[in-house]
Amino acid sequence: MSMRLSRSIVGEAEARAVSRVLLEDGYLGMGNEVRLFEEELAQYLGVKPEQVITTNTGTAALHLAVDAVAAQCRVPGKPEVLVPSLTFVASFQAITAAGCVPVACDVLAETGTLDLADAEKRITPNTIALMYVDYASNPWHLDEVYDFARRKGLRVIEDAAHAFGCKHDGRKIGSFGDMVCFSFDGIKNITCGEGGCLVAFDAEAGQLASDGRLLSVENDAQKRFAGARSWDPDVKRQGWRYHMSNIMAAIGRVQLSRLEEEFIPARRALAARYAERLAAVPHVALLHTDPRDFVVRHIMPVRILDGRKDAVKEFLATQDLPTGVHYKPNHLLTYFGHGESLPVTEQLYAELVTLPLHPALTLEDVDAVCTGIEEALRR
Ligand SMILES: *Cc1c(COP(=O)(O)O)cnc(C)c1O
């Protein structure tokens, strides 16, 4: 079987959990299983259950987070959110979906994460927040990001889609901050099939998002978890149908129980093998990580320097070794570009190659990819 770039790792335990909901629970929507998943996520992160707001996708969590922050911030014009261009288009779409303007910022060449000096130049009276993306699971200098936001009076929305299970300076991502969004889509560090969650550290914003996922029916989540429904609701603002189902939560609960002992060690061992094998290879540069951080790679992008990227990608393809691109910068997309130039982002786009990474790979698979890269570069 050929190697996969990424994949879901699910088995008997997830299948049993889904059949339990299908055959025994009798309610497939958002109910007890979702409540338990939120409690277990809260316990894992060390936050209160009411701070965890599960959603049907990570993009929905981002949209709700931006919407809640925008509802709390008063600015003279259309609210703007600073965001690195090097991210999944979901980050940008979530900002525009909430009626805000994504302001594309440059990234640091060493990490692919937001360049605060560049972001600072783009602040206007309409800037309400910055969206920080833990690119390739890297919470690079996250404390500086929060200090910067505090100094500038900005809110922080973390697109931590890559970073479930990671730590910054000893603290889990999602255990501190402002509005932290995770994705549980099929290939992330844990999956619910699709899914996501938001962890809110501002109670009012959390309540707006929690209601927002249920069509802004006030306190609907709390009622559902108590086995009740809102037959006489009030609705005061726009909402969406973004909640998680019991089926998804059942998968997520099993995945969460496998994270620490299975998924994290596997991803870290494979990433360490890549680092060891590629550290001294000419024309290859690994993205930097901070020794204070605990990084659980969701994707494994590396830089291929000196214009050799296409040669490497093409050779690996001939060896049936898959590679990916994370990401085409958003300012180069028709819908989001305004002719701006972001030199470091564009340079990285010309260099980055994503190598296969998921817990079902073996160290021998990683060796095969690294040998392929070495051979491509020798040619
Ligand atoms: C996966 C991902 C998302 C969106 O998550 P979905 O659950 O797929 O909607 C957002 N941002 C980044 C950086 C991602 O990788």
The ligand as an SDF file (V2000), in Angstrom:
LIG
                    3D

 15 15  0  0  0  0  0  0  0  0999 V2000
   -7.7320   22.3200    9.9320 C   0  0  0  0  0  0  0  0  0  0  0  0
   -7.5220   23.7590   10.0740 C   0  0  0  0  0  0  0  0  0  0  0  0
   -8.5740   24.6700   10.2850 C   0  0  0  0  0  0  0  0  0  0  0  0
  -10.0310   24.3300   10.1770 C   0  0  0  0  0  0  0  0  0  0  0  0
  -10.4430   23.2400   10.8190 O   0  0  0  0  0  0  0  0  0  0  0  0
  -11.6500   22.3660   10.2240 P   0  0  0  0  0  0  0  0  0  0  0  0
  -11.9960   21.5260   11.4070 O   0  0  0  0  0  0  0  0  0  0  0  0
  -11.1000   21.5850    9.0910 O   0  0  0  0  0  0  0  0  0  0  0  0
  -12.7450   23.2820    9.8330 O   0  0  0  0  0  0  0  0  0  0  0  0
   -8.2700   25.9890   10.5160 C   0  0  0  0  0  0  0  0  0  0  0  0
   -7.0050   26.4320   10.5080 N   0  0  0  0  0  0  0  0  0  0  0  0
   -5.9710   25.6160   10.2730 C   0  0  0  0  0  0  0  0  0  0  0  0
   -4.5890   26.1780   10.3090 C   0  0  0  0  0  0  0  0  0  0  0  0
   -6.1870   24.2540   10.0310 C   0  0  0  0  0  0  0  0  0  0  0  0
   -5.1530   23.4540    9.7820 O   0  0  0  0  0  0  0  0  0  0  0  0
  1  2  1  0
  2  3  1  0
  2 14  2  0
  3  4  1  0
  3 10  2  0
  4  5  1  0
  5  6  1  0
  6  7  2  0
  6  8  1  0
  6  9  1  0
 10 11  1  0
 11 12  2  0
 12 13  1  0
 12 14  1  0
 14 15  1  0
M  END
$$$$
